[in-house]
């Protein structure tokens, strides 16, 4: 059903028997959790797949859209925890000590890949792979090996892609475009819908109107708009047009075309008021597509 709708086929909507799933994939701007408001608006399960500080290729690889490779510290895979000497892209790396894990397969051996940080900032990454019980081990594994992540669960009826803010534009433009395209293609294969969010600029003189950094972001977002059309959301414009013009700093920020002070927690990340602006812009785009109308008549659910 979802695939037919995405392809534009004219088919009748049927009533669904489960709640829809909205997944927000990306960096710290995704981790800020505007997806929770989308979940409330559409009576959906909202899944937050945001990890702060990540570049676009790591985000795409974490979604299973780009390959992940690693090299073990020892030349064979054995039972128990196997230290990883290197992994690229670093799909769980971030500036904290949190433990993150996912189920995956390494050279035909299923198990769990896990990362956590140790020590003081910027932290030392500890990566391990632990095989599931009941498999034939040890297995020779010298050199670089692909880590195949399990498919995303639950699959997204609507995937919100928030990637590229931690890359450098315009130098990294092709890398970001390739990563987003890989995520989109993966989501299409999974049969779901997607929205690509533009990249916001930060407050302050470095990315204000008239600077090279500002123009690079504006030009890149224009390219995303041309590539993805109605599946693109100009979140930068929505964010920067918000706030309260009666507040002098908000008006100054709007004049500079940067996020207004009343909507942000720092130079770029949104506060609760800004989160509402993000959720409304993305939610309005979802509603305009009518993607989730077949879920509207679930028991105890109302139409958004």
C-alpha positions as CSV (number, residue, x, y, z in Angstrom):
1,X,0.0,0.0,0.0
2,X,2.7,2.5,1.0
3,X,4.7,1.8,-2.1
4,X,1.7,2.2,-4.4
5,X,0.9,5.6,-2.8
6,X,4.5,6.7,-3.2
7,X,4.5,5.8,-6.8
8,X,1.4,8.0,-7.3
9,X,-1.0,5.2,-8.1
10,X,-4.6,5.9,-7.7
11,X,-5.8,3.3,-5.2
12,X,-8.4,3.5,-2.5
13,X,-7.1,4.1,1.0
14,X,-7.7,1.1,3.4
15,X,-8.1,1.2,7.1
16,X,-4.8,0.2,8.9
17,X,-4.8,-2.0,11.9
18,X,-1.7,-0.5,13.6
19,X,-0.4,3.0,14.4
20,X,1.8,4.6,11.8
21,X,5.6,4.9,12.5
22,X,7.4,8.2,12.0
23,X,11.2,8.0,12.2
24,X,13.4,11.0,12.6
25,X,16.9,10.2,11.4
26,X,19.9,12.5,11.8
27,X,22.2,14.5,14.0
28,X,21.6,16.6,17.2
29,X,18.8,18.6,15.4
30,X,16.9,15.3,15.1
31,X,17.9,14.3,18.6
32,X,16.2,17.4,19.9
33,X,13.0,15.4,19.4
34,X,10.6,17.5,17.4
35,X,9.4,14.0,16.3
36,X,7.6,13.6,19.6
37,X,5.1,16.3,18.6
38,X,4.7,14.6,15.2
39,X,3.7,11.5,17.1
40,X,1.1,13.3,19.0
41,X,-0.3,15.1,16.0
42,X,-0.6,11.9,13.8
43,X,-1.3,9.4,16.6
44,X,1.9,7.7,15.5
45,X,4.8,5.9,17.1
46,X,7.6,8.4,17.0
47,X,11.2,7.0,16.8
48,X,14.1,9.2,17.5
49,X,17.3,8.2,15.6
50,X,19.3,11.3,16.2
51,X,22.9,11.2,17.4
52,X,24.7,14.5,18.0
53,X,27.7,15.5,16.0
54,X,27.3,13.0,13.2
55,X,28.1,13.8,9.6
56,X,25.9,12.7,6.7
57,X,27.8,9.5,5.8
58,X,27.6,8.1,9.4
59,X,23.9,8.9,9.5
60,X,23.4,7.0,6.2
61,X,25.5,4.1,7.3
62,X,23.6,3.8,10.6
63,X,20.4,3.5,8.6
64,X,21.9,0.7,6.5
65,X,22.1,2.9,3.4
66,X,25.9,2.9,3.1
67,X,28.3,0.0,3.9
68,X,30.1,-0.1,7.3
69,X,33.5,-1.8,7.6
70,X,35.6,-2.7,10.5
71,X,38.9,-4.3,11.5
72,X,39.1,-6.5,14.6
73,X,42.0,-6.1,17.1
74,X,42.7,-9.8,16.7
75,X,42.9,-11.9,13.5
76,X,39.9,-14.1,14.4
77,X,36.4,-13.7,15.8
78,X,35.8,-15.7,19.0
79,X,33.0,-16.1,21.6
80,X,32.4,-13.2,23.9
81,X,33.4,-9.6,23.3
82,X,35.7,-9.0,20.4
83,X,37.5,-5.6,20.5
84,X,37.3,-3.6,17.3
85,X,40.5,-1.7,16.2
86,X,38.7,0.6,13.7
87,X,35.3,1.1,12.2
88,X,34.2,3.4,9.4
89,X,32.0,5.3,9.2
90,X,31.8,5.6,13.0
91,X,28.0,5.0,13.1
92,X,27.7,5.5,16.9
93,X,30.4,8.0,17.6
94,X,29.4,11.1,19.5
95,X,30.8,13.3,22.3
96,X,29.4,11.4,25.2
97,X,29.9,8.1,27.1
98,X,26.6,6.6,26.1
99,X,26.4,2.9,25.2
100,X,24.7,2.4,21.8
101,X,24.3,-1.0,20.1
102,X,22.7,-2.7,17.2
103,X,22.3,-6.2,15.9
104,X,24.4,-7.0,12.9
105,X,26.2,-9.7,10.9
106,X,30.0,-10.0,10.5
107,X,31.2,-12.4,7.9
108,X,28.1,-14.6,8.4
109,X,28.3,-14.5,12.2
110,X,25.3,-12.7,13.8
111,X,25.8,-10.7,16.9
112,X,25.7,-7.3,18.6
113,X,27.9,-4.3,17.7
114,X,28.3,-1.9,20.7
115,X,30.1,1.4,21.2
116,X,30.6,3.5,24.4
117,X,33.0,6.3,25.4
118,X,35.5,6.2,28.2
119,X,37.8,8.8,29.9
120,X,37.5,12.5,29.7
121,X,36.2,14.6,26.7
122,X,36.6,14.1,23.8
123,X,36.4,10.5,25.1
124,X,38.0,7.3,23.9
125,X,35.8,5.1,21.8
126,X,35.4,1.5,22.8
127,X,33.9,-0.7,20.0
128,X,33.2,-4.4,20.4
129,X,31.4,-7.1,18.5
130,X,29.8,-10.0,20.5
131,X,28.6,-13.0,18.6
132,X,25.2,-14.6,19.4
133,X,25.4,-17.9,21.1
134,X,25.3,-21.2,19.3
135,X,27.5,-20.4,16.3
136,X,30.7,-22.1,15.0
137,X,33.6,-20.1,16.3
138,X,36.4,-19.0,16.1
139,X,36.4,-17.7,12.5
140,X,39.4,-16.2,10.8
141,X,38.8,-12.5,10.2
142,X,42.0,-10.8,9.2
143,X,41.8,-7.4,7.5
144,X,38.7,-5.3,6.8
145,X,35.3,-6.9,7.0
146,X,31.8,-5.5,6.2
147,X,29.4,-5.2,9.2
148,X,25.9,-5.7,7.8
149,X,23.3,-4.0,10.0
150,X,19.9,-5.5,10.6
151,X,17.1,-3.7,8.7
152,X,15.6,-0.8,10.6
153,X,12.9,-1.8,13.1
154,X,10.2,-0.7,13.1
155,X,10.2,0.3,9.5
156,X,9.2,3.9,8.9
157,X,6.0,4.8,7.2
158,X,7.4,8.3,7.1
159,X,11.2,8.9,7.4
160,X,12.4,12.4,8.3
161,X,16.0,12.9,7.1
162,X,18.0,15.6,9.0
163,X,21.6,15.3,7.7
164,X,24.5,17.6,6.7
165,X,24.7,20.3,9.4
166,X,27.9,18.8,10.7
167,X,29.5,18.7,7.3
168,X,31.4,21.6,5.7
169,X,29.7,23.3,2.8
170,X,30.4,23.7,0.0
171,X,33.4,21.4,0.3
172,X,31.4,18.4,1.5
173,X,28.4,19.0,-0.8
174,X,28.8,15.9,-2.9
175,X,29.3,13.7,0.2
176,X,26.1,15.0,1.8
177,X,24.1,14.7,-1.4
178,X,25.4,11.1,-1.9
179,X,24.5,10.2,1.7
180,X,21.0,11.6,1.5
181,X,20.4,9.9,-1.9
182,X,21.5,6.6,-0.3
183,X,19.0,7.1,2.6
184,X,16.2,8.0,0.2
185,X,16.9,4.9,-2.0
186,X,16.9,2.7,1.1
187,X,13.6,4.1,2.3
188,X,12.1,3.6,-1.2
189,X,13.2,0.0,-1.2
190,X,11.6,-0.4,2.2
191,X,8.3,0.9,0.7
192,X,8.0,4.0,2.9
193,X,7.7,7.8,2.4
194,X,10.4,10.4,3.2
195,X,11.0,14.1,3.8
196,X,14.4,15.7,3.4
197,X,15.0,18.7,5.6
198,X,17.1,21.6,4.6
199,X,20.1,22.7,6.6
200,X,19.6,25.6,9.1
201,X,22.2,28.3,9.5
202,X,23.4,29.3,13.0
203,X,22.9,32.6,14.8
204,X,25.8,35.0,15.0
205,X,28.0,36.8,12.4
206,X,29.6,33.7,10.9
207,X,26.4,32.5,9.1
208,X,24.3,35.7,8.9
209,X,22.9,37.0,5.7
210,X,25.6,38.2,3.3
211,X,28.4,35.8,4.5
212,X,29.9,33.1,2.3
213,X,28.8,30.4,4.8
214,X,25.2,31.7,4.7
215,X,25.2,31.6,0.9
216,X,26.7,28.1,0.8
217,X,23.8,26.9,3.0
218,X,21.1,28.7,1.0
219,X,22.5,27.4,-2.3
220,X,22.7,23.9,-0.9
221,X,19.1,24.0,0.3
222,X,18.0,25.3,-3.1
223,X,19.7,22.2,-4.7
224,X,17.9,19.9,-2.2
225,X,14.6,21.6,-3.2
226,X,15.3,21.0,-6.9
227,X,16.2,17.4,-6.3
228,X,13.4,16.4,-3.9
229,X,10.6,18.8,-4.8
230,X,7.5,18.3,-2.6
231,X,9.5,15.8,-0.5
232,X,11.8,18.7,0.7
233,X,11.0,20.9,3.7
234,X,12.7,24.3,3.9
235,X,13.1,24.0,7.7
236,X,15.7,26.8,7.7
237,X,13.1,29.3,6.4
238,X,10.4,28.2,8.8
239,X,12.9,28.3,11.8
240,X,14.2,31.8,10.9
241,X,10.8,33.2,10.2
242,X,9.5,32.3,13.7
243,X,10.0,34.0,17.0
244,X,8.5,37.3,18.2
245,X,9.3,40.4,16.2
246,X,8.3,42.5,19.2
247,X,11.4,41.3,20.9
248,X,14.5,43.3,19.8
249,X,16.8,40.4,19.5
250,X,14.3,38.3,17.6
251,X,13.8,41.1,15.2
252,X,17.6,41.5,14.8
253,X,17.9,37.8,14.2
254,X,15.1,37.8,11.6
255,X,16.8,40.7,9.8
256,X,20.0,38.7,9.7
257,X,18.0,35.6,8.6
258,X,19.2,33.5,11.4
259,X,17.2,31.5,14.1
260,X,15.5,34.0,16.5
261,X,16.8,34.0,20.0
262,X,13.4,33.0,21.6
263,X,13.4,29.8,19.6
264,X,16.9,28.4,20.3
265,X,18.8,26.9,23.2
266,X,22.2,28.0,21.8
267,X,23.4,29.3,18.4
268,X,21.7,26.5,16.4
269,X,19.7,24.0,18.5
270,X,16.0,24.7,19.2
271,X,14.4,25.1,22.6
272,X,10.8,23.9,23.3
273,X,9.3,26.8,21.4
274,X,11.6,26.2,18.4
275,X,10.8,22.5,18.6
276,X,7.2,23.4,18.0
277,X,8.2,25.4,14.9
278,X,10.1,22.4,13.5
279,X,7.3,20.0,14.3
280,X,4.6,22.2,12.7
281,X,6.6,22.7,9.5
282,X,7.4,19.0,9.1
283,X,3.9,18.0,10.2
284,X,2.3,20.3,7.7
285,X,4.4,18.7,4.9
286,X,3.3,15.2,6.0
287,X,-0.4,16.3,6.1
288,X,-0.1,17.9,2.7
289,X,0.9,14.5,1.3
290,X,-2.0,12.7,2.9
291,X,0.3,9.8,3.6
292,X,-1.2,8.8,6.9
293,X,-4.9,9.2,6.2
294,X,-5.4,5.4,6.0
295,X,-4.5,5.3,9.8
296,X,-7.0,8.0,10.7
297,X,-9.9,5.7,11.7
298,X,-8.1,3.4,14.0
299,X,-10.0,2.8,17.3
300,X,-9.7,5.8,19.6
301,X,-7.8,7.7,17.0
302,X,-8.9,10.9,15.3
303,X,-7.9,12.5,12.1
304,X,-5.0,14.9,12.3
